[in-house]
Amino acid sequence: MNVKKTSLKDIAKVVGCSTTTVSNVLNGKGFFGEGVKAKVLAAVKKYNYAINASARNLRMGKTETVGVLFYRPNADIFKSEFYLTMMYSLQKELFNLGYEILLSEYTDANANSAEIPRIVRNGRVDGVVILGGFPFIACGLLSEMQIPTIMLDSFSPRLDSIITNGEKSGFDSVKALADLGHRRIAYFAYSAEDYNTDRRIDGFLKAVKELKLDVSNSPLIRDFADNDGACAAFDKLMKSASKLPTAIVASNDSLGASLMTHAQDVGYSVPRDISFFGHDDTFVSTRSTPQLSTVHVDTSAIGVIGAHMIVDRIKNPLGPLVHKIFDCATCLRGSIAAPSA
């Protein structure tokens, strides 16, 4: 079958159903069995029907709308000040540039079935902005479809991206503590796969090695999914470690502040007994007691630059890939001090 001539009727004939059913599956409407849905999506993928239909709509550039995609395990924008601030500046700048935004969530179910994001599949947007970490398979689909797409605060070698220099900020966080005399520093990070977290961990491991810290007593703790799990992991570490860490670096401020509060709740004095360091410089870092040392990320600037990048990509879809990397400065506050012993 010639891909360029594939029609809705062709897909319906292959599947053995009506064109209305095919249309409803592709638009997420109506009621039908999972078997029918699976057959339609398989045929769509095999014959590139949705890909070509969407690409035609996007090339026409008539929607004047940018889709904003997020994946809740990595970027829960409804709970995250970090991504809300980034999205606000992105939306505001896109409006100034003549574009509206359309927000959409990509789920594990979408990723497991290798589904094309609905707003793209339906040709409702001229381009896509991905906020935070995103399933690799979805990034691949967007790249294959040649949909103008950029990633904010994450990275794919096949898509435009804006990221912070996570390895440097991870290294700098540890160095700030080492300069105060800390030699036993633990790193806490969520178990979910995330490009930024991986790079920050790379920086942590590099610092432990190059600054000649106590390797055996500077563990990486990444066996928990949320802040409650992190606090349980903290309790386990403090009970089992042969030599207790004198400082903890967390992969973000929410995690760092939760660990610091928990440490105080169970009897540790901060920073006398143990120091804490976060990442992102969000609201919680200045409202915790003591204020949390962290790494400042200019989320507003990332949103503004991202708006211009996606508009440029929409206007120049065949241009070379663009990867922007921002260095971030450490903010030293009351949560760190020289170790007491």
Buried (B, 14 or more C-beta within 10 A) or exposed (E): EEEEEBBBEBBBEBBEBEBEBBBBBBEEEEEEEEEBBEBBBBBBBEBBBBBBBBBEBBBEEEBEBBBBBBBBBBBBBEEBBBBBBBBEBBBBBBEEBEBEBBEBBBEEEBBEBBBBBBBBBBBBBBBBBBBBBBBEBBBBBBBEBBBBBBBBBBBBEBBBBBBBBBBBBBBBBBBBBBEBEBBBBBBBBBBEEBBBBBBBBBBBBBBBEEBEBBEEBBBBBBEBEEBEEBBEBBEEBBEEBEEBBBBBBBBBBBBBBBBBBBBBEEEBEBBEBBBBBBBBBBEBBEEBEBBBBBBBBBBBEBBBBBBEBBBBBBEEBEEEEEBBEBEBEBBBBBBBBEBEE
